[in-house]
Amino acid sequence: MPDVNKQPTSAGIYLHIPFCKQACIYCNFHFSTSLKYKTELLDAMHRELALQRNFLGDKPIETIYFGGGTPSLLSAEEINRLYDTICKHFNVATLQECTLEANPDDLKATYLKSLRNTPINRFSIGVQSFHEQDLRYMKRAHNASEAEYAIKAAQDAGFDRLSIDLIYGVPGLSDDKWKQNLNKVTQLQIPHFSAYALTVEEKTALHHAIVNKKATPIDAAQAAAQFEQLMMHAADMGFEHYEISNLATPGGYAIHNTNYWRGLPYLGVGPSAHSFDGNNVRRWNVANNIQYTNSILKEQKPLFEEEILSPIDRLNEYIMTSLRTQWGCDLNHISNKWGPGLAQKMESDSQSFRQRGQMTLQDRALKLTQTGKMFADSIAADMFHENPDN
């Protein structure tokens, strides 16, 4: 089990690759379906890595994560070039995990073979469902057979650190079909998966389609029931539900994401990418490919916004992220970092949730029960603090 409260001695790098073959109906991440300026944008990312080489201090890089968008649109050569630039400006001697998000239709045998000669040692595969009806509703580029093929092909190519994404609450996804998706995880011997409820974000194609009655609306009760189903089956599947949306076989946690929840520093490179220095500085790059590229290549500086977090901002972030994990919110850590008075108030504030069976206090750590996980966001919000004295 990772020490979620230890002082940060390492860091991560996130590379946002903002290109997709087509738009999924629910997606609100920054991406473009045009690859016209991909070369120029990648050149800008190389330059940003150089410009931001001091952001993480001298901390060694423990994880690298290629996210997006669809990073599996990159060739092995393009991945290696980005990695070489990272090696030039950062210490990667203790690198443990290098993840590539991938669409199933990209993971053909020839591409997988080429990736064996890159630093990639882990895939996060956007399966979403093993049922055709769900994939058509979500406007995914792959079909169900390609999803299963991609997993087996990756394993055959020697990649055993695999994760897949699954989405529940999709209109037409019955509880039995959701169980079939979960059973596929164990049948295909996948050691990690992420499970998300389908949500309707404004300015997405799904939001527009529902408003115009061209798509079936989301049923919140269905999503809640399928999240309960997920929790009930996790242990039977041999998985630890170590974070609200993430499950793994014992010890098989995603290191990069776990480090986010631990508050470790990370540098985000690419348009819309976020960065955190591990102390109180949070940045996010402009979410526009042309503006991002021009700012770096022409003006030699990244275009970003910045927020300075107060001690109470950091406390509230810790409350929000720690309650989502199986390790919980450590009152000893709060006492050491923010003072014993806040730890005492946290324990007092948690009493109503413990009485309702939504939370427990174990070894000075507040942890959500299965019932509590159904209300994780609202419970965390109720536990937030407005100033150091309240």
Steps between C-alpha positions, in 0.01 A plus 500: 500500500646842405563750777245757386623763748878486454686808387531519119844393385408418140278644227311414185466636148170506311502549121168605347467381140195695375403299192222248433373321192144591591311663787335278761156631584571549874857635494579845642881472489695728268570338162486557126398258227739675260862382501606774259733675746609196701869542412506864610315423822739218590790737432339741748472223760871425463571869552266522799685213669819701469337823616345331804804295603526678836131478598549176694831601657740209509241233579548176304223400262319190623220491241428621148146498366400553135135611518254673275333502264635184347874457563498170311489713185870567566755280330765319701754746358297800622468345846874435516579856395285640781662258745847601383414864563378411850826313565696805386337733754385273787634216711326177394744257665227373735211502249250229599200548276449636149137482393346544158126558470385308193190437297442130426492553124858636512653201677583288199780242522747704291447813710535304825823347373639847431402616849723230653789727401362798695483571876130411504441225760130551574183554297175666599261375232175686434273198469193661666284193426514156341150549354435644154186691599689697766790579266264628231316720753831650615625544140816302570737434208544130585267203523467230766719245324778757459486570873562137589760458225699803621529361853611156383739648243662722765545200728643293215746782429627475858310787664357369828437834674161573350206710608170552322228762536139393540192724507177416683164675497486491120138495373422142402778351716306254717635383835566160341701656215695709753581180689619346173737795453638446851537127437705577189759670722572177685458277193763703313728519807514879506669612826351852518192682378329835538120524514316826443136599490394650169449869569353776288738796484390828347633581153540131415326327211312286753360806677391648167343173386303453822378861501381454142344160582734315265653283773356310794553694827715359780320317781669599827331215687639248250852641541473487880379140491786398271754673725360294790532192281862591434576529872326172579692305235843658549611271782359192324706597197814515717534877460565775752270799452787729589345821364141587414556443128799266506541133582808277495624160595697523829794735457417574137416867550558760229805680636451821302139549607569394858768768514239758398289401800806511724563861398833432330624755246455455127571695185232512233619560144276577203183704446258488799752302710507574875808523724551506878827578677417293811473810718253770402531575128253358251513583128300408193598561140274668248252252348561603141745323270590803285539741792706245692730428206550862400568617855781250549657491155474874428509662844704230678264482797201279583159668520341398830294616794622457857342461842675535836340264750454609861564254786123447528475438125762227545312357798173486307673335206644241737154436648344460156766270354576290811135417567481355150770243584503184708766657725267776607557837661779470759428717804860465621618643168253789532616564856867507396448717191210729593481478877332281766199734521400426140548127553272513804237693306521251213437214742204689648359592157517137391281376782171547315631307198625221727164479673330463160739220404663704223842526662722320749792609716776237490852558633440876495394492134154598378386259230182488294289186519333358191194706588717808544667453162162563341518856638878559494493847342231643726658350814838650411337838434332489841839431660674796333635790706465870418786635714760364745301601805156355434 
